[in-house]
Amino acid sequence: MAQPGRDFPGVGVGLVVTRQGRILLYRRVNAPEAGFWNIVGGKVDAMEPAANAARREAEEETGLKIGRIDFLCVTEQIIEADAQHWVSLIYRCEDFTGEATLTEPDKLSEMGWFALDALPQPLSAFTKAALHYLVP
């Protein structure tokens, strides 16, 4: 069976969740970019609007209840080290309730709220691309 991102470009989504000038980041466990810090996100399912996928992925990964989201940008990542290619729609959100937790420890190992001038390293290509539009 063909795999998105490996056998053909995958369609992904990300959500930049911010609170009081800080951004929510998680450390990835799996490829692409295992060990890198990343905004929340994932794959768009067939027949699922991208904005809905961004909200779903964020809620699954954080435990937050996501409210209004706004479109931020489109990014493309070709990650040769992991042989992956993704085109992703990125959204942003400040409207949420609850406290962020590690709900998928098999996928994400750590999380935190970080000031934009004190981000952990390394950042994923996906996150760097989103930050380019968030912080001109």
C-alpha positions as a Markdown table, in Angstrom:
| # | Residue | x | y | z |
|---|---|---|---|---|
| 1 | Met | 0.0 | 0.0 | 0.0 |
| 2 | Ala | 1.3 | 3.4 | -0.9 |
| 3 | Gln | 2.2 | 5.8 | 1.9 |
| 4 | Pro | 1.6 | 9.5 | 1.8 |
| 5 | Gly | 4.8 | 11.5 | 2.4 |
| 6 | Arg | 7.0 | 8.6 | 1.2 |
| 7 | Asp | 5.5 | 7.3 | -2.1 |
| 8 | Phe | 3.9 | 10.6 | -3.1 |
| 9 | Pro | 3.7 | 14.0 | -1.4 |
| 10 | Gly | 1.4 | 13.9 | 1.7 |
| 11 | Val | -1.0 | 16.5 | 2.7 |
| 12 | Gly | -0.6 | 17.6 | 6.3 |
| 13 | Val | -1.8 | 20.3 | 8.7 |
| 14 | Gly | -0.3 | 22.1 | 11.6 |
| 15 | Leu | -1.6 | 24.3 | 14.3 |
| 16 | Val | 0.4 | 27.1 | 16.0 |
| 17 | Val | -1.1 | 27.3 | 19.5 |
| 18 | Thr | -0.1 | 30.4 | 21.4 |
| 19 | Arg | -0.8 | 31.7 | 24.9 |
| 20 | Gln | 0.5 | 34.9 | 26.4 |
| 21 | Gly | 3.3 | 35.3 | 23.9 |
| 22 | Arg | 4.4 | 31.6 | 24.1 |
| 23 | Ile | 4.1 | 28.8 | 21.6 |
| 24 | Leu | 3.2 | 25.2 | 22.4 |
| 25 | Leu | 5.8 | 22.8 | 21.1 |
| 26 | Tyr | 6.2 | 19.0 | 21.4 |
| 27 | Arg | 9.2 | 16.8 | 20.8 |
| 28 | Arg | 8.7 | 14.2 | 18.0 |
| 29 | Val | 9.4 | 10.5 | 18.7 |
| 30 | Asn | 9.1 | 9.2 | 15.1 |
| 31 | Ala | 10.2 | 10.3 | 11.6 |
| 32 | Pro | 10.1 | 12.6 | 10.0 |
| 33 | Glu | 12.6 | 14.6 | 12.2 |
| 34 | Ala | 12.5 | 12.4 | 15.3 |
| 35 | Gly | 13.8 | 14.3 | 18.3 |
| 36 | Phe | 12.9 | 17.7 | 16.8 |
| 37 | Trp | 10.5 | 20.2 | 18.4 |
| 38 | Asn | 7.3 | 20.6 | 16.5 |
| 39 | Ile | 4.0 | 22.4 | 16.4 |
| 40 | Val | 1.0 | 20.1 | 16.7 |
| 41 | Gly | -0.3 | 18.6 | 13.5 |
| 42 | Gly | -0.6 | 15.5 | 11.3 |
| 43 | Lys | -2.2 | 14.1 | 8.2 |
| 44 | Val | -5.4 | 15.2 | 6.5 |
| 45 | Asp | -7.7 | 12.3 | 6.1 |
| 46 | Ala | -9.6 | 11.7 | 2.8 |
| 47 | Met | -12.6 | 14.0 | 2.5 |
| 48 | Glu | -11.7 | 15.9 | 5.6 |
| 49 | Pro | -11.4 | 19.7 | 5.3 |
| 50 | Ala | -7.9 | 20.8 | 6.3 |
| 51 | Ala | -9.1 | 23.2 | 9.0 |
| 52 | Asn | -11.0 | 20.3 | 10.6 |
| 53 | Ala | -7.9 | 18.1 | 10.5 |
| 54 | Ala | -5.8 | 20.8 | 12.2 |
| 55 | Arg | -8.4 | 21.1 | 15.0 |
| 56 | Arg | -8.7 | 17.2 | 15.3 |
| 57 | Glu | -4.9 | 16.6 | 15.4 |
| 58 | Ala | -4.4 | 19.4 | 17.9 |
| 59 | Glu | -7.1 | 18.1 | 20.2 |
| 60 | Glu | -5.8 | 14.5 | 19.9 |
| 61 | Glu | -2.2 | 15.5 | 20.6 |
| 62 | Thr | -2.8 | 18.1 | 23.4 |
| 63 | Gly | -6.0 | 17.3 | 25.2 |
| 64 | Leu | -7.1 | 21.0 | 24.6 |
| 65 | Lys | -10.5 | 21.9 | 23.3 |
| 66 | Ile | -9.7 | 24.1 | 20.2 |
| 67 | Gly | -11.9 | 27.0 | 19.4 |
| 68 | Arg | -11.5 | 29.5 | 16.5 |
| 69 | Ile | -8.5 | 28.9 | 14.2 |
| 70 | Asp | -7.1 | 31.2 | 11.5 |
| 71 | Phe | -5.2 | 30.3 | 8.4 |
| 72 | Leu | -1.5 | 31.2 | 8.6 |
| 73 | Cys | 0.4 | 29.7 | 5.6 |
| 74 | Val | 1.2 | 26.8 | 3.3 |
| 75 | Thr | 4.5 | 25.1 | 3.7 |
| 76 | Glu | 6.4 | 22.4 | 1.8 |
| 77 | Gln | 8.9 | 20.1 | 3.5 |
| 78 | Ile | 11.2 | 17.8 | 1.5 |
| 79 | Ile | 13.1 | 16.0 | 4.3 |
| 80 | Glu | 15.7 | 14.0 | 2.5 |
| 81 | Ala | 17.1 | 12.4 | 5.6 |
| 82 | Asp | 13.8 | 10.7 | 6.3 |
| 83 | Ala | 12.8 | 10.4 | 2.6 |
| 84 | Gln | 9.6 | 12.3 | 3.2 |
| 85 | His | 7.7 | 15.0 | 1.3 |
| 86 | Trp | 4.8 | 17.0 | 2.8 |
| 87 | Val | 2.7 | 19.9 | 1.7 |
| 88 | Ser | 1.0 | 21.4 | 4.8 |
| 89 | Leu | -1.6 | 24.0 | 5.6 |
| 90 | Ile | -0.7 | 25.8 | 8.8 |
| 91 | Tyr | -3.3 | 27.5 | 11.0 |
| 92 | Arg | -2.9 | 29.4 | 14.3 |
| 93 | Cys | -5.0 | 29.4 | 17.4 |
| 94 | Glu | -5.2 | 31.4 | 20.7 |
| 95 | Asp | -8.8 | 30.3 | 21.4 |
| 96 | Phe | -8.8 | 27.1 | 23.4 |
| 97 | Thr | -9.7 | 25.7 | 26.8 |
| 98 | Gly | -8.0 | 23.2 | 29.0 |
| 99 | Glu | -4.4 | 22.5 | 29.9 |
| 100 | Ala | -2.0 | 20.9 | 27.4 |
| 101 | Thr | -0.8 | 17.5 | 28.3 |
| 102 | Leu | 1.1 | 14.6 | 26.7 |
| 103 | Thr | -1.8 | 12.5 | 25.4 |
| 104 | Glu | 0.2 | 10.5 | 22.8 |
| 105 | Pro | 3.5 | 9.5 | 24.4 |
| 106 | Asp | 4.2 | 7.0 | 21.6 |
| 107 | Lys | 4.4 | 9.9 | 19.2 |
| 108 | Leu | 5.5 | 12.9 | 21.3 |
| 109 | Ser | 7.9 | 12.7 | 24.2 |
| 110 | Glu | 8.0 | 16.2 | 25.8 |
| 111 | Met | 6.0 | 19.4 | 25.6 |
| 112 | Gly | 6.2 | 23.0 | 26.7 |
| 113 | Trp | 5.2 | 26.6 | 26.3 |
| 114 | Phe | 8.2 | 28.6 | 24.9 |
| 115 | Ala | 8.8 | 32.3 | 24.4 |
| 116 | Leu | 9.5 | 33.1 | 20.8 |
| 117 | Asp | 13.0 | 34.4 | 21.7 |
| 118 | Ala | 13.9 | 31.2 | 23.7 |
| 119 | Leu | 12.8 | 28.3 | 21.5 |
| 120 | Pro | 14.2 | 24.8 | 22.1 |
| 121 | Gln | 16.4 | 23.2 | 19.5 |
| 122 | Pro | 16.4 | 21.6 | 17.1 |
| 123 | Leu | 13.2 | 22.9 | 15.5 |
| 124 | Ser | 11.5 | 20.8 | 12.7 |
| 125 | Ala | 11.4 | 22.2 | 9.2 |
| 126 | Phe | 7.6 | 22.3 | 9.6 |
| 127 | Thr | 7.9 | 24.5 | 12.7 |
| 128 | Lys | 10.6 | 26.8 | 11.2 |
| 129 | Ala | 8.4 | 27.4 | 8.2 |
| 130 | Ala | 5.4 | 28.3 | 10.4 |
| 131 | Leu | 7.5 | 30.6 | 12.5 |
| 132 | His | 8.6 | 32.5 | 9.4 |
| 133 | Tyr | 5.0 | 33.7 | 9.0 |
| 134 | Leu | 4.3 | 34.1 | 12.6 |
| 135 | Val | 7.4 | 36.2 | 13.4 |
| 136 | Pro | 8.3 | 38.3 | 10.4 |
